């Protein structure tokens, strides 16, 4: 009996701690499971918070929009002046050629400059959902037209005349008369825009436009011999000129006529932009801008008389007007990138064009002088063409 009691006590001492350890282990597992569940829940909450933050950021409106575009415009219209006329070659050089009426051969509006490429950069800061501040700059250079008349060997004199008795003709029967006409255009503007609705925006701002032109007349090919024979036979005709092949080498003579004009237009403009169509990622917008400007126009002319160059220049301030119409299609490539294609028309009135200054250039022979009587700023010109580029919002 005593042995059974002792055996029961020993079993209790050995077994009870095992049950206690097992029970404590089970509790720890339960506590660990509870802790793991809490951690898992925290991770999910953090992940959800990050997703909510990213979505909040993506839904915020862009603050900036920048754009870059390639533009190709055609230049149309100019001041008209008779640049070359044909006088029959039977007319004696002096005094018959200056006094003989000729047949028109080339007018300044025959010099079609066609299309020229350029670029435009723009940026807009979105102040709030209704107001923007935008800047834009573009430049187009490369408009150029060159046309030659003759040689009409030995049938006609090729003659250019200007006020005051100036005239120019060829020195040799195999020479032609060539005119070159070039134009450059610059534009800079800053505007404040107010959006009245999703489809209508009004703008107002300051704009600067600069247009530079050059008109140049020359007699190619260059003289190969000094025309010293003019002093011994001042009344030769064109067929006699064709026979002269001797003399000393001639220097490189400058163009006989070279006129440059620069227009700087400073003023204010207003405009309205409307969304004409919206279909999925495509949208079609229209824009009209008009403005009044103060044009500071200047002219510089070089005239070669008896191979000596005389300079003349003048400047004036004159009111001017500019209007612009734009039709533009946009395609939303991604959230922050748009593709833009458009057509634009720009009209300038009250500007000084190079051919219009010939009538304002007066020459005298005794003494020999060349004077600019003023600046003709009453011309107008039209530019139109296509644009293509990208727009980035961020």
C-alpha positions as CSV (number, residue, x, y, z in Angstrom):
1,X,0.0,0.0,0.0
2,X,2.8,2.3,0.9
3,X,4.5,1.5,-2.4
4,X,1.4,2.5,-4.4
5,X,1.2,5.9,-2.6
6,X,4.9,6.6,-3.2
7,X,4.5,5.6,-7.0
8,X,1.5,7.9,-7.3
9,X,3.4,10.8,-5.9
10,X,6.3,10.3,-8.2
11,X,4.0,10.1,-11.3
12,X,2.4,13.3,-10.2
13,X,5.7,15.1,-9.8
14,X,6.9,13.9,-13.3
15,X,3.6,14.2,-15.4
16,X,2.1,17.4,-14.0
17,X,5.0,19.7,-15.3
18,X,4.6,18.2,-18.7
19,X,0.9,19.0,-18.8
20,X,1.7,22.5,-17.5
21,X,4.3,23.0,-20.3
22,X,1.9,21.8,-22.9
23,X,-0.8,24.1,-21.7
24,X,1.6,27.1,-21.6
25,X,2.9,26.2,-25.1
26,X,-0.7,26.2,-26.4
27,X,-1.2,29.6,-24.9
28,X,1.9,31.0,-26.5
29,X,0.8,29.7,-29.9
30,X,-2.5,31.4,-29.3
31,X,-0.9,34.7,-28.4
32,X,1.5,34.4,-31.4
33,X,-1.4,33.8,-33.7
34,X,-3.2,36.8,-32.3
35,X,0.0,38.9,-32.8
36,X,0.5,37.6,-36.4
37,X,-3.1,38.5,-37.2
38,X,-2.6,42.0,-35.9
39,X,0.5,42.5,-38.0
40,X,-1.2,41.2,-41.1
41,X,-4.0,43.7,-40.6
42,X,-1.5,46.5,-40.2
43,X,0.2,45.6,-43.4
44,X,-3.1,45.7,-45.3
45,X,-3.9,49.0,-43.8
46,X,-0.5,50.5,-44.8
47,X,-1.0,49.1,-48.3
48,X,-4.4,50.6,-48.6
49,X,-3.1,53.9,-47.3
50,X,-0.4,53.9,-50.0
51,X,-3.0,53.1,-52.7
52,X,-5.2,55.9,-51.4
53,X,-2.2,58.3,-51.4
54,X,-1.2,57.4,-55.0
55,X,-4.8,57.8,-56.2
56,X,-5.0,61.2,-54.5
57,X,-1.8,62.3,-56.2
58,X,-2.9,61.1,-59.6
59,X,-6.3,62.9,-59.3
60,X,-4.6,66.2,-58.6
61,X,-4.7,68.7,-61.5
62,X,-1.4,69.5,-63.3
63,X,0.4,72.7,-62.4
64,X,2.5,73.1,-65.6
65,X,2.0,72.5,-69.3
66,X,4.8,72.9,-71.8
67,X,4.7,72.4,-75.5
68,X,7.1,72.2,-78.5
69,X,5.9,72.5,-82.1
70,X,7.3,72.5,-85.6
71,X,5.6,75.1,-87.9
72,X,5.6,75.6,-91.6
73,X,4.0,78.8,-92.9
74,X,3.6,80.4,-96.3
75,X,4.1,84.1,-96.8
76,X,1.6,85.9,-99.1
77,X,1.4,89.5,-100.3
78,X,3.8,92.4,-100.6
79,X,4.2,96.0,-101.8
80,X,4.2,96.2,-105.5
81,X,6.9,97.9,-107.5
82,X,8.2,97.4,-111.1
83,X,11.7,95.9,-110.6
84,X,12.8,95.1,-114.2
85,X,11.6,96.4,-117.6
86,X,12.8,95.7,-121.1
87,X,14.0,98.5,-123.3
88,X,14.7,97.7,-127.0
89,X,18.4,97.0,-127.6
90,X,18.4,99.5,-130.5
91,X,18.1,102.3,-128.0
92,X,21.4,104.1,-127.4
93,X,22.8,103.8,-123.8
94,X,22.9,107.6,-123.2
95,X,20.6,109.4,-123.3
96,X,18.0,107.1,-124.9
97,X,17.8,104.2,-122.4
98,X,16.7,106.3,-119.4
99,X,14.1,108.1,-121.4
100,X,12.7,105.2,-123.4
101,X,9.6,103.5,-122.1
102,X,10.1,99.7,-121.5
103,X,7.9,96.6,-121.2
104,X,7.4,95.3,-117.6
105,X,9.4,92.2,-117.1
106,X,9.4,91.6,-113.3
107,X,7.3,93.1,-110.4
108,X,8.0,92.7,-106.7
109,X,4.8,90.7,-106.2
110,X,6.2,88.1,-108.7
111,X,8.7,87.1,-106.1
112,X,6.7,84.4,-104.3
113,X,8.6,83.3,-101.2
114,X,6.5,80.2,-100.6
115,X,6.7,78.1,-97.4
116,X,9.4,78.2,-94.7
117,X,9.9,76.1,-91.5
118,X,10.2,77.3,-87.9
119,X,9.6,76.3,-84.3
120,X,7.4,77.4,-81.4
121,X,7.9,76.9,-77.6
122,X,5.2,77.5,-75.0
123,X,4.6,77.1,-71.3
124,X,1.5,77.6,-69.1
125,X,1.2,77.8,-65.3
126,X,-2.2,76.7,-64.0
127,X,-2.8,79.1,-61.1
128,X,-6.1,77.4,-60.2
129,X,-8.9,75.5,-62.0
130,X,-10.0,78.7,-63.8
131,X,-6.9,80.8,-64.4
132,X,-3.7,80.2,-66.4
133,X,-0.6,82.3,-67.1
134,X,1.0,81.4,-70.4
135,X,4.1,82.5,-72.5
136,X,4.9,81.6,-76.1
137,X,7.7,82.3,-78.6
138,X,8.1,81.3,-82.2
139,X,10.6,82.0,-85.0
140,X,10.4,81.4,-88.8
141,X,13.3,82.2,-91.1
142,X,14.1,81.0,-94.6
143,X,11.4,82.7,-96.7
144,X,13.3,83.5,-99.8
145,X,12.5,84.1,-103.5
146,X,15.1,84.7,-106.3
147,X,14.2,85.5,-109.9
148,X,16.4,86.4,-112.8
149,X,15.4,88.2,-116.0
150,X,17.6,87.7,-119.1
151,X,20.1,87.8,-120.6
152,X,18.2,88.9,-123.7
153,X,21.5,89.0,-125.8
154,X,21.5,91.3,-127.7
155,X,17.9,92.3,-128.1
156,X,16.9,94.3,-124.9
157,X,18.3,96.4,-122.2
158,X,17.2,95.3,-118.7
159,X,16.4,98.4,-116.7
160,X,15.5,99.2,-113.1
161,X,14.4,102.8,-112.2
162,X,13.7,104.7,-109.0
163,X,12.7,108.3,-108.2
164,X,15.1,111.0,-108.9
165,X,16.4,109.7,-112.2
166,X,18.3,106.6,-110.9
167,X,18.4,103.7,-113.4
168,X,20.5,100.5,-113.6
169,X,21.1,98.2,-116.6
170,X,23.6,95.5,-117.5
171,X,27.2,96.3,-118.5
172,X,27.5,93.3,-120.8
173,X,25.0,91.8,-123.2
174,X,25.3,88.3,-121.5
175,X,24.4,89.6,-118.1
176,X,21.0,89.2,-116.5
177,X,19.2,91.2,-113.7
178,X,18.5,89.2,-110.5
179,X,16.4,90.1,-107.5
180,X,16.4,88.3,-104.2
181,X,13.7,88.8,-101.5
182,X,13.9,87.3,-98.0
183,X,11.8,87.6,-94.8
184,X,12.1,86.6,-91.1
185,X,9.4,86.6,-88.5
186,X,9.6,86.5,-84.7
187,X,6.8,86.4,-82.1
188,X,6.7,86.6,-78.3
189,X,3.7,86.9,-76.1
190,X,2.4,86.5,-72.5
191,X,-1.2,86.0,-71.7
192,X,-3.6,85.6,-68.8
193,X,-6.4,83.1,-69.5
194,X,-9.7,82.7,-67.7
195,X,-11.8,79.5,-68.1
196,X,-15.5,80.3,-68.0
197,X,-16.5,76.7,-68.7
198,X,-15.1,73.5,-70.0
199,X,-15.6,74.8,-73.5
200,X,-14.9,78.5,-73.3
201,X,-11.7,80.4,-72.4
202,X,-11.0,84.1,-72.6
203,X,-7.4,85.5,-72.8
204,X,-5.7,88.9,-72.8
205,X,-2.0,89.8,-72.8
206,X,1.0,91.6,-74.3
207,X,2.5,90.6,-77.7
208,X,5.7,91.5,-79.6
209,X,6.1,90.8,-83.3
210,X,9.2,91.5,-85.4
211,X,9.4,91.1,-89.1
212,X,12.7,91.7,-91.0
213,X,12.9,91.9,-94.8
214,X,15.7,92.3,-97.4
215,X,15.4,93.1,-101.1
216,X,18.5,93.0,-103.2
217,X,19.2,93.6,-106.9
218,X,22.3,92.5,-108.7
219,X,23.8,91.9,-112.2
220,X,25.2,88.4,-112.7
221,X,27.7,87.3,-113.8
222,X,30.0,89.8,-112.2
223,X,31.8,92.2,-114.5
224,X,34.9,90.6,-115.9
225,X,36.4,93.8,-117.3
226,X,36.4,97.5,-116.3
227,X,34.1,99.3,-118.7
228,X,36.7,102.0,-119.4
229,X,35.3,102.1,-123.0
230,X,32.3,104.0,-121.7
231,X,34.2,107.2,-121.7
232,X,35.3,106.8,-125.4
233,X,32.0,105.7,-126.7
234,X,29.2,106.9,-124.4
235,X,26.5,106.2,-126.9
236,X,27.0,102.5,-127.6
237,X,24.1,100.2,-128.1
238,X,23.7,96.7,-126.7
239,X,24.9,94.9,-129.9
240,X,28.1,96.9,-129.7
241,X,28.6,95.9,-126.0
242,X,28.5,92.3,-127.0
243,X,31.6,92.8,-129.1
244,X,33.8,94.3,-126.4
245,X,36.0,91.6,-124.9
246,X,39.1,93.5,-123.7
247,X,39.9,95.5,-120.6
248,X,41.4,95.1,-117.1
249,X,39.9,92.7,-114.5
250,X,37.0,94.3,-112.6
251,X,36.7,94.1,-108.8
252,X,33.8,92.5,-107.0
253,X,31.1,95.1,-107.2
254,X,28.3,95.1,-104.6
255,X,24.6,94.8,-105.5
256,X,23.3,97.9,-107.2
257,X,20.3,97.9,-104.8
258,X,19.9,96.6,-101.3
259,X,17.0,97.6,-99.0
260,X,16.3,96.2,-95.5
261,X,13.3,96.9,-93.3
262,X,12.6,96.0,-89.7
263,X,9.2,96.2,-88.0
264,X,8.9,95.9,-84.2
265,X,5.2,95.7,-83.2
266,X,4.4,96.2,-79.5
267,X,0.9,96.0,-78.2
268,X,-2.0,94.2,-76.4
269,X,-4.3,91.5,-77.6
270,X,-7.5,89.8,-76.6
271,X,-8.8,86.4,-77.7
272,X,-11.3,83.6,-77.2
273,X,-10.7,79.9,-77.3
274,X,-13.5,77.3,-77.6
275,X,-13.7,73.6,-77.6
276,X,-15.6,72.7,-80.8
277,X,-15.6,68.9,-80.5
278,X,-14.6,66.3,-78.0
279,X,-14.7,62.6,-78.8
280,X,-12.9,60.2,-76.5
281,X,-9.2,61.1,-76.6
282,X,-9.7,63.5,-79.4
283,X,-10.6,67.2,-79.1
284,X,-10.9,70.0,-81.6
285,X,-10.3,73.6,-80.5
286,X,-10.6,77.0,-82.2
287,X,-8.8,80.2,-81.2
288,X,-9.1,83.8,-82.4
289,X,-6.9,86.7,-81.3
290,X,-6.9,90.4,-82.3
291,X,-4.7,93.2,-81.2
292,X,-3.6,96.8,-81.7
293,X,0.1,97.6,-81.9
294,X,2.6,100.5,-82.1
295,X,5.0,99.7,-84.9
296,X,8.6,101.1,-84.8
297,X,9.6,100.6,-88.4
298,X,13.1,101.4,-89.8
299,X,14.6,101.2,-93.3
300,X,18.2,101.1,-94.5
301,X,19.1,101.3,-98.2
302,X,22.3,101.0,-100.2
303,X,22.3,102.2,-103.8
304,X,25.3,101.7,-106.1
305,X,25.7,104.6,-108.6
306,X,28.7,104.3,-111.0
307,X,30.0,101.5,-108.7
308,X,30.0,103.7,-105.6
309,X,27.6,102.8,-102.8
310,X,25.5,105.5,-101.2
311,X,23.5,104.9,-97.9
312,X,20.2,106.2,-96.8
313,X,17.9,105.4,-93.9
314,X,14.8,106.4,-92.0
315,X,12.5,105.3,-89.2
316,X,9.0,106.0,-88.0
317,X,6.4,105.0,-85.5
318,X,3.1,103.8,-86.9
319,X,-0.1,102.1,-85.7
320,X,-0.5,98.5,-86.8
321,X,-3.0,95.7,-86.4
322,X,-2.6,91.9,-86.1
323,X,-5.2,89.1,-86.1
324,X,-4.8,85.4,-85.8
325,X,-7.0,82.3,-86.2
326,X,-6.1,78.8,-85.1
327,X,-7.8,75.4,-85.6
328,X,-6.1,72.7,-83.5
329,X,-6.7,69.0,-83.0
330,X,-5.4,67.2,-79.8
331,X,-5.0,63.5,-79.1
332,X,-4.4,62.4,-75.5
333,X,-1.6,59.8,-75.8
334,X,-1.2,59.3,-72.0
335,X,-2.4,61.2,-69.0
336,X,0.4,63.8,-69.3
337,X,1.1,63.8,-73.0
338,X,-0.9,65.2,-76.0
339,X,-0.2,65.2,-79.7
340,X,-1.2,68.4,-81.4
341,X,-1.9,69.1,-85.1
342,X,-3.2,72.5,-86.3
343,X,-3.7,75.1,-89.0
344,X,-3.1,78.8,-88.4
345,X,-3.5,82.2,-90.2
346,X,-1.7,85.4,-89.1
347,X,-2.4,88.8,-90.8
348,X,-0.4,91.9,-90.2
349,X,-1.4,95.4,-91.4
350,X,0.5,98.7,-91.1
351,X,4.0,97.3,-91.7
352,X,6.9,98.4,-93.8
353,X,7.9,96.0,-96.6
354,X,11.2,96.2,-98.5
355,X,9.8,96.7,-102.0
356,X,7.6,99.6,-100.7
357,X,10.7,101.6,-99.8
358,X,12.0,102.0,-103.4
359,X,9.4,104.7,-104.1
360,X,10.7,106.5,-100.9
361,X,14.3,106.5,-102.0
362,X,15.3,109.6,-104.0
363,X,18.6,110.1,-105.9
364,X,20.3,113.1,-107.5
365,X,23.2,113.3,-109.9
366,X,24.7,116.7,-109.2
367,X,25.9,116.2,-106.6
368,X,25.3,112.5,-106.4
369,X,23.2,111.7,-103.3
370,X,20.7,109.1,-102.1
371,X,18.0,110.2,-99.6
372,X,15.3,108.2,-97.8
373,X,12.2,110.4,-98.0
374,X,10.5,108.4,-95.3
375,X,9.2,105.0,-94.4
376,X,6.2,103.4,-96.2
377,X,4.4,101.6,-93.4
378,X,1.0,101.1,-95.1
379,X,1.5,97.5,-96.3
380,X,0.0,94.3,-95.1
381,X,1.1,90.6,-95.3
382,X,-0.5,87.2,-94.6
383,X,1.1,84.1,-93.1
384,X,-0.6,80.7,-93.0
385,X,0.3,77.1,-92.6
386,X,0.4,73.9,-90.4
387,X,1.7,73.0,-87.0
388,X,2.6,69.7,-85.3
389,X,4.0,69.1,-81.8
390,X,3.7,67.6,-78.3
391,X,2.2,68.9,-75.1
392,X,3.4,67.8,-71.7
393,X,1.5,68.3,-68.4
394,X,2.9,67.7,-65.0
